Amino acid sequence: AALVLSGLLGPRVGRQIDLVGGRSVLSLSNGVLAAGLALLAVAHSVPVLALAWVVLGAGMGLGLYDAAFAALGRIYGTNARSAITGITLLAGFASTVGWPLTAFGLEQIGWRDTCLAWAALHVLLGLPLNWFGLPRVASIQTAANVSAAKPHIPIDRTMVLLALAFAAAWAVTGAMAAHLPRILGAMGATSAQAIAAGALIGPSQVAARIAEAGFLSRFHPLVSGRLACFTHPIGAAVMAVAGGPVAFSAFAVLHGSGNGILTIARGTVPLAIFGPVDYGYRLGLLGAPARVSQAAAPLIFAVLIDWLGSGVLVVTSLLSISALVALLLIPISRVAPAAAE
């Protein structure tokens, strides 16, 4: 529900960033996320727990990747690609830092105080960074040509193809995030092997983003996106043919690499195709189906794994290939002059 809510808020949040910049919106996200974490810490009933996740969903809509990408597009315009890559590169270490700190908190102070500690970090660290680190709207007011009226963005062929590609890719991401150990177990992996393979996903994402910042930055973002869609099916094929710990690790590396680049492509491809005008609003529209599919994927794939076992990788591979086909149907071209004004 939190992911669906964040997706539904995406267009409105993106439009607000188009109008006033990301400073106030991203700073507000820290306050909302802190409130959600505080509610989670004091929850002693299911209704309060549900309310906490609703608040967290609103915070995610205000402050995760799409909002950050929109803020960067508002500041840098068509030159935002390197900044978007840099954000995802740093954020790739979030789980590397966050999970061990959370585990330490669970052991030392319990889960409720750990939630309060993360809430305090949002207020004491995240909020000042957003408020003082991002430029005021007056200094970036001419960076994007926006009007007070709600823009009309045609849902044309390219928009539909991008929405389908991102929705399919994020369904795979959601499924793997929830069920990777179980899927590897169905392929014959022990618990230790599954955990070891899963630990490679984070570093693989970071390594792929470094490649995007270096070699792949010479090419249109669609090229990166297409390559990223192909890595998961290759990894699944390797694991189906070879098996064993090396194949499990290879699959994790290939899946993580593709996922790392796709996160960047979600921000850079629409910017390269349509330009910076109404970029945040467009990003919100494109991101809504992806958030919904990401939210639904864990439940749907739990049922599919019961039916298919490791054969569920055929489904995830087909989804990845469908995303690839959608991106292949979009021609690589320069930003239209009207979009670049």
Contacts in CASP RR format, 6 or more apart in sequence:
PFRMAT RR
TARGET T0000
AUTHOR 0000-0000-0000
METHOD contacts of the structure
MODEL  1
AALVLSGLLGPRVGRQIDLVGGRSVLSLSNGVLAAGLALLAVAHSVPVLA
LAWVVLGAGMGLGLYDAAFAALGRIYGTNARSAITGITLLAGFASTVGWP
LTAFGLEQIGWRDTCLAWAALHVLLGLPLNWFGLPRVASIQTAANVSAAK
PHIPIDRTMVLLALAFAAAWAVTGAMAAHLPRILGAMGATSAQAIAAGAL
IGPSQVAARIAEAGFLSRFHPLVSGRLACFTHPIGAAVMAVAGGPVAFSA
FAVLHGSGNGILTIARGTVPLAIFGPVDYGYRLGLLGAPARVSQAAAPLI
FAVLIDWLGSGVLVVTSLLSISALVALLLIPISRVAPAAAE
1 50 0 8 1.000
1 53 0 8 1.000
1 54 0 8 1.000
1 57 0 8 1.000
1 295 0 8 1.000
2 53 0 8 1.000
2 54 0 8 1.000
2 56 0 8 1.000
2 57 0 8 1.000
2 60 0 8 1.000
2 295 0 8 1.000
3 57 0 8 1.000
3 60 0 8 1.000
3 291 0 8 1.000
3 292 0 8 1.000
3 294 0 8 1.000
3 295 0 8 1.000
4 291 0 8 1.000
4 292 0 8 1.000
4 295 0 8 1.000
5 54 0 8 1.000
5 57 0 8 1.000
5 58 0 8 1.000
5 60 0 8 1.000
5 61 0 8 1.000
6 57 0 8 1.000
6 58 0 8 1.000
6 59 0 8 1.000
6 60 0 8 1.000
6 61 0 8 1.000
6 64 0 8 1.000
6 291 0 8 1.000
7 61 0 8 1.000
7 284 0 8 1.000
7 287 0 8 1.000
7 288 0 8 1.000
7 291 0 8 1.000
7 292 0 8 1.000
8 288 0 8 1.000
9 57 0 8 1.000
9 58 0 8 1.000
9 61 0 8 1.000
9 62 0 8 1.000
10 61 0 8 1.000
10 66 0 8 1.000
10 67 0 8 1.000
10 283 0 8 1.000
10 284 0 8 1.000
10 285 0 8 1.000
10 287 0 8 1.000
10 288 0 8 1.000
11 281 0 8 1.000
11 284 0 8 1.000
11 285 0 8 1.000
11 288 0 8 1.000
13 25 0 8 1.000
13 61 0 8 1.000
13 62 0 8 1.000
13 63 0 8 1.000
13 66 0 8 1.000
13 67 0 8 1.000
13 70 0 8 1.000
13 284 0 8 1.000
14 25 0 8 1.000
14 66 0 8 1.000
14 67 0 8 1.000
14 70 0 8 1.000
14 280 0 8 1.000
14 281 0 8 1.000
14 283 0 8 1.000
14 284 0 8 1.000
15 150 0 8 1.000
15 151 0 8 1.000
15 278 0 8 1.000
15 280 0 8 1.000
15 281 0 8 1.000
16 25 0 8 1.000
17 25 0 8 1.000
17 67 0 8 1.000
17 70 0 8 1.000
17 71 0 8 1.000
17 74 0 8 1.000
17 280 0 8 1.000
18 70 0 8 1.000
18 74 0 8 1.000
18 144 0 8 1.000
18 146 0 8 1.000
18 151 0 8 1.000
18 278 0 8 1.000
18 279 0 8 1.000
18 280 0 8 1.000
18 281 0 8 1.000
19 146 0 8 1.000
19 148 0 8 1.000
20 137 0 8 1.000
21 71 0 8 1.000
21 74 0 8 1.000
21 75 0 8 1.000
21 134 0 8 1.000
21 137 0 8 1.000
21 140 0 8 1.000
22 67 0 8 1.000
22 70 0 8 1.000
22 71 0 8 1.000
22 74 0 8 1.000
22 130 0 8 1.000
22 134 0 8 1.000
23 71 0 8 1.000
23 130 0 8 1.000
23 131 0 8 1.000
23 133 0 8 1.000
23 134 0 8 1.000
23 135 0 8 1.000
23 136 0 8 1.000
23 137 0 8 1.000
25 62 0 8 1.000
25 63 0 8 1.000
25 67 0 8 1.000
25 71 0 8 1.000
26 62 0 8 1.000
26 63 0 8 1.000
26 67 0 8 1.000
26 68 0 8 1.000
26 71 0 8 1.000
26 130 0 8 1.000
26 134 0 8 1.000
27 127 0 8 1.000
27 130 0 8 1.000
27 131 0 8 1.000
28 62 0 8 1.000
29 59 0 8 1.000
29 61 0 8 1.000
29 62 0 8 1.000
29 63 0 8 1.000
29 67 0 8 1.000
29 130 0 8 1.000
30 122 0 8 1.000
30 123 0 8 1.000
30 126 0 8 1.000
30 127 0 8 1.000
30 130 0 8 1.000
31 59 0 8 1.000
31 122 0 8 1.000
31 123 0 8 1.000
31 127 0 8 1.000
32 55 0 8 1.000
32 58 0 8 1.000
32 59 0 8 1.000
32 62 0 8 1.000
33 56 0 8 1.000
33 59 0 8 1.000
33 60 0 8 1.000
33 63 0 8 1.000
33 119 0 8 1.000
33 122 0 8 1.000
34 119 0 8 1.000
34 120 0 8 1.000
34 122 0 8 1.000
34 123 0 8 1.000
35 55 0 8 1.000
35 119 0 8 1.000
36 52 0 8 1.000
36 55 0 8 1.000
36 56 0 8 1.000
36 59 0 8 1.000
36 119 0 8 1.000
37 52 0 8 1.000
37 56 0 8 1.000
37 115 0 8 1.000
37 116 0 8 1.000
37 118 0 8 1.000
37 119 0 8 1.000
37 122 0 8 1.000
38 115 0 8 1.000
38 116 0 8 1.000
38 119 0 8 1.000
39 48 0 8 1.000
39 51 0 8 1.000
39 52 0 8 1.000
39 55 0 8 1.000
40 49 0 8 1.000
40 52 0 8 1.000
40 53 0 8 1.000
40 56 0 8 1.000
40 115 0 8 1.000
41 112 0 8 1.000
41 113 0 8 1.000
41 115 0 8 1.000
41 116 0 8 1.000
41 119 0 8 1.000
42 48 0 8 1.000
42 112 0 8 1.000
43 49 0 8 1.000
43 52 0 8 1.000
61 67 0 8 1.000
65 87 0 8 1.000
65 88 0 8 1.000
65 91 0 8 1.000
65 263 0 8 1.000
65 266 0 8 1.000
65 267 0 8 1.000
66 266 0 8 1.000
66 267 0 8 1.000
66 280 0 8 1.000
66 283 0 8 1.000
66 284 0 8 1.000
66 287 0 8 1.000
68 87 0 8 1.000
69 80 0 8 1.000
69 84 0 8 1.000
69 87 0 8 1.000
69 266 0 8 1.000
69 267 0 8 1.000
69 271 0 8 1.000
69 280 0 8 1.000
69 283 0 8 1.000
70 279 0 8 1.000
70 280 0 8 1.000
70 283 0 8 1.000
70 284 0 8 1.000
71 134 0 8 1.000
72 80 0 8 1.000
72 83 0 8 1.000
72 84 0 8 1.000
72 87 0 8 1.000
73 80 0 8 1.000
73 83 0 8 1.000
73 84 0 8 1.000
73 143 0 8 1.000
73 144 0 8 1.000
73 271 0 8 1.000
73 276 0 8 1.000
73 279 0 8 1.000
73 280 0 8 1.000
74 140 0 8 1.000
74 143 0 8 1.000
74 144 0 8 1.000
74 276 0 8 1.000
74 279 0 8 1.000
74 280 0 8 1.000
75 83 0 8 1.000
75 134 0 8 1.000
75 135 0 8 1.000
75 140 0 8 1.000
75 143 0 8 1.000
76 83 0 8 1.000
76 143 0 8 1.000
77 143 0 8 1.000
77 144 0 8 1.000
77 271 0 8 1.000
77 275 0 8 1.000
77 276 0 8 1.000
77 279 0 8 1.000
78 271 0 8 1.000
78 272 0 8 1.000
78 275 0 8 1.000
78 276 0 8 1.000
78 335 0 8 1.000
78 340 0 8 1.000
80 268 0 8 1.000
80 271 0 8 1.000
80 276 0 8 1.000
81 217 0 8 1.000
81 221 0 8 1.000
81 268 0 8 1.000
81 271 0 8 1.000
81 272 0 8 1.000
82 213 0 8 1.000
82 217 0 8 1.000
84 264 0 8 1.000
84 267 0 8 1.000
84 268 0 8 1.000
84 271 0 8 1.000
85 209 0 8 1.000
85 212 0 8 1.000
85 213 0 8 1.000
85 217 0 8 1.000
85 264 0 8 1.000
85 268 0 8 1.000
86 209 0 8 1.000
86 213 0 8 1.000
88 209 0 8 1.000
88 260 0 8 1.000
88 263 0 8 1.000
88 264 0 8 1.000
89 206 0 8 1.000
89 209 0 8 1.000
89 210 0 8 1.000
89 213 0 8 1.000
92 202 0 8 1.000
92 205 0 8 1.000
92 206 0 8 1.000
92 209 0 8 1.000
92 260 0 8 1.000
93 206 0 8 1.000
95 202 0 8 1.000
96 202 0 8 1.000
96 203 0 8 1.000
102 114 0 8 1.000
102 118 0 8 1.000
105 113 0 8 1.000
105 114 0 8 1.000
105 117 0 8 1.000
106 114 0 8 1.000
109 117 0 8 1.000
143 276 0 8 1.000
144 276 0 8 1.000
144 277 0 8 1.000
144 278 0 8 1.000
144 279 0 8 1.000
145 277 0 8 1.000
145 341 0 8 1.000
146 277 0 8 1.000
146 278 0 8 1.000
151 278 0 8 1.000
151 281 0 8 1.000
153 159 0 8 1.000
153 278 0 8 1.000
153 281 0 8 1.000
153 282 0 8 1.000
153 285 0 8 1.000
155 285 0 8 1.000
158 273 0 8 1.000
158 330 0 8 1.000
159 282 0 8 1.000
159 285 0 8 1.000
159 286 0 8 1.000
161 326 0 8 1.000
161 327 0 8 1.000
161 329 0 8 1.000
161 330 0 8 1.000
162 269 0 8 1.000
162 270 0 8 1.000
162 273 0 8 1.000
162 286 0 8 1.000
162 326 0 8 1.000
162 327 0 8 1.000
162 330 0 8 1.000
163 285 0 8 1.000
163 286 0 8 1.000
163 287 0 8 1.000
163 289 0 8 1.000
163 290 0 8 1.000
164 289 0 8 1.000
164 322 0 8 1.000
164 323 0 8 1.000
164 326 0 8 1.000
165 229 0 8 1.000
165 322 0 8 1.000
165 323 0 8 1.000
165 324 0 8 1.000
165 326 0 8 1.000
165 327 0 8 1.000
166 262 0 8 1.000
166 266 0 8 1.000
166 286 0 8 1.000
166 287 0 8 1.000
166 289 0 8 1.000
166 290 0 8 1.000
166 323 0 8 1.000
167 289 0 8 1.000
167 290 0 8 1.000
167 292 0 8 1.000
167 293 0 8 1.000
168 293 0 8 1.000
168 319 0 8 1.000
168 320 0 8 1.000
168 322 0 8 1.000
168 323 0 8 1.000
168 326 0 8 1.000
169 228 0 8 1.000
169 229 0 8 1.000
169 262 0 8 1.000
169 290 0 8 1.000
169 319 0 8 1.000
169 320 0 8 1.000
169 323 0 8 1.000
170 290 0 8 1.000
170 291 0 8 1.000
170 293 0 8 1.000
170 294 0 8 1.000
170 297 0 8 1.000
171 293 0 8 1.000
171 294 0 8 1.000
171 296 0 8 1.000
171 297 0 8 1.000
171 319 0 8 1.000
172 232 0 8 1.000
172 297 0 8 1.000
172 316 0 8 1.000
172 319 0 8 1.000
172 320 0 8 1.000
173 259 0 8 1.000
173 262 0 8 1.000
173 294 0 8 1.000
173 297 0 8 1.000
174 294 0 8 1.000
174 297 0 8 1.000
174 298 0 8 1.000
174 301 0 8 1.000
175 297 0 8 1.000
175 298 0 8 1.000
175 300 0 8 1.000
175 301 0 8 1.000
175 312 0 8 1.000
175 316 0 8 1.000
176 183 0 8 1.000
176 255 0 8 1.000
176 259 0 8 1.000
176 316 0 8 1.000
177 298 0 8 1.000
178 297 0 8 1.000
178 298 0 8 1.000
178 301 0 8 1.000
178 302 0 8 1.000
179 298 0 8 1.000
179 301 0 8 1.000
179 302 0 8 1.000
179 305 0 8 1.000
179 312 0 8 1.000
180 194 0 8 1.000
180 197 0 8 1.000
180 198 0 8 1.000
180 201 0 8 1.000
180 252 0 8 1.000
181 189 0 8 1.000
181 191 0 8 1.000
181 194 0 8 1.000
181 195 0 8 1.000
181 198 0 8 1.000
182 305 0 8 1.000
183 305 0 8 1.000
183 309 0 8 1.000
183 310 0 8 1.000
183 312 0 8 1.000
183 313 0 8 1.000
184 193 0 8 1.000
184 194 0 8 1.000
184 197 0 8 1.000
184 248 0 8 1.000
184 251 0 8 1.000
185 194 0 8 1.000
185 310 0 8 1.000
186 305 0 8 1.000
186 309 0 8 1.000
186 310 0 8 1.000
186 311 0 8 1.000
186 312 0 8 1.000
187 239 0 8 1.000
187 243 0 8 1.000
187 248 0 8 1.000
187 310 0 8 1.000
188 243 0 8 1.000
188 244 0 8 1.000
189 197 0 8 1.000
189 244 0 8 1.000
189 245 0 8 1.000
189 248 0 8 1.000
193 244 0 8 1.000
193 245 0 8 1.000
193 248 0 8 1.000
194 248 0 8 1.000
196 245 0 8 1.000
196 248 0 8 1.000
196 249 0 8 1.000
197 245 0 8 1.000
197 248 0 8 1.000
197 249 0 8 1.000
197 251 0 8 1.000
197 252 0 8 1.000
198 252 0 8 1.000
200 249 0 8 1.000
200 252 0 8 1.000
200 253 0 8 1.000
200 256 0 8 1.000
201 252 0 8 1.000
201 253 0 8 1.000
201 255 0 8 1.000
201 256 0 8 1.000
201 259 0 8 1.000
202 256 0 8 1.000
204 252 0 8 1.000
204 253 0 8 1.000
204 254 0 8 1.000
204 255 0 8 1.000
204 256 0 8 1.000
204 257 0 8 1.000
204 260 0 8 1.000
205 256 0 8 1.000
205 257 0 8 1.000
205 258 0 8 1.000
205 259 0 8 1.000
205 260 0 8 1.000
205 263 0 8 1.000
207 257 0 8 1.000
208 228 0 8 1.000
208 256 0 8 1.000
208 257 0 8 1.000
208 258 0 8 1.000
208 260 0 8 1.000
208 261 0 8 1.000
209 260 0 8 1.000
209 261 0 8 1.000
209 263 0 8 1.000
209 264 0 8 1.000
211 261 0 8 1.000
212 224 0 8 1.000
212 261 0 8 1.000
212 264 0 8 1.000
216 223 0 8 1.000
216 224 0 8 1.000
216 227 0 8 1.000
216 261 0 8 1.000
220 272 0 8 1.000
220 332 0 8 1.000
221 264 0 8 1.000
221 265 0 8 1.000
221 267 0 8 1.000
221 268 0 8 1.000
221 269 0 8 1.000
221 271 0 8 1.000
221 272 0 8 1.000
222 265 0 8 1.000
222 269 0 8 1.000
222 272 0 8 1.000
222 273 0 8 1.000
222 327 0 8 1.000
222 330 0 8 1.000
222 332 0 8 1.000
223 332 0 8 1.000
224 261 0 8 1.000
224 264 0 8 1.000
224 265 0 8 1.000
224 268 0 8 1.000
225 261 0 8 1.000
225 262 0 8 1.000
225 265 0 8 1.000
225 269 0 8 1.000
225 327 0 8 1.000
226 324 0 8 1.000
226 327 0 8 1.000
226 328 0 8 1.000
227 258 0 8 1.000
227 261 0 8 1.000
228 257 0 8 1.000
228 258 0 8 1.000
228 259 0 8 1.000
228 260 0 8 1.000
228 261 0 8 1.000
228 262 0 8 1.000
228 265 0 8 1.000
229 258 0 8 1.000
229 262 0 8 1.000
229 320 0 8 1.000
229 321 0 8 1.000
229 323 0 8 1.000
229 324 0 8 1.000
229 327 0 8 1.000
230 320 0 8 1.000
230 321 0 8 1.000
230 324 0 8 1.000
231 254 0 8 1.000
231 255 0 8 1.000
231 256 0 8 1.000
231 257 0 8 1.000
231 258 0 8 1.000
232 254 0 8 1.000
232 255 0 8 1.000
232 258 0 8 1.000
232 259 0 8 1.000
232 316 0 8 1.000
232 317 0 8 1.000
232 320 0 8 1.000
233 317 0 8 1.000
233 320 0 8 1.000
233 321 0 8 1.000
234 254 0 8 1.000
235 250 0 8 1.000
235 251 0 8 1.000
235 254 0 8 1.000
235 255 0 8 1.000
236 251 0 8 1.000
236 313 0 8 1.000
236 314 0 8 1.000
236 316 0 8 1.000
236 317 0 8 1.000
237 317 0 8 1.000
238 247 0 8 1.000
238 250 0 8 1.000
238 251 0 8 1.000
238 254 0 8 1.000
239 247 0 8 1.000
239 248 0 8 1.000
239 250 0 8 1.000
239 251 0 8 1.000
239 313 0 8 1.000
240 313 0 8 1.000
241 247 0 8 1.000
242 250 0 8 1.000
266 283 0 8 1.000
266 286 0 8 1.000
266 287 0 8 1.000
266 290 0 8 1.000
267 283 0 8 1.000
269 327 0 8 1.000
270 279 0 8 1.000
270 282 0 8 1.000
270 283 0 8 1.000
270 286 0 8 1.000
271 279 0 8 1.000
272 335 0 8 1.000
273 330 0 8 1.000
273 333 0 8 1.000
273 335 0 8 1.000
274 282 0 8 1.000
274 335 0 8 1.000
274 336 0 8 1.000
274 339 0 8 1.000
275 335 0 8 1.000
275 336 0 8 1.000
275 339 0 8 1.000
275 340 0 8 1.000
276 339 0 8 1.000
276 340 0 8 1.000
277 339 0 8 1.000
277 341 0 8 1.000
301 312 0 8 1.000
301 315 0 8 1.000
301 316 0 8 1.000
304 312 0 8 1.000
304 315 0 8 1.000
305 312 0 8 1.000
308 314 0 8 1.000
308 315 0 8 1.000
END
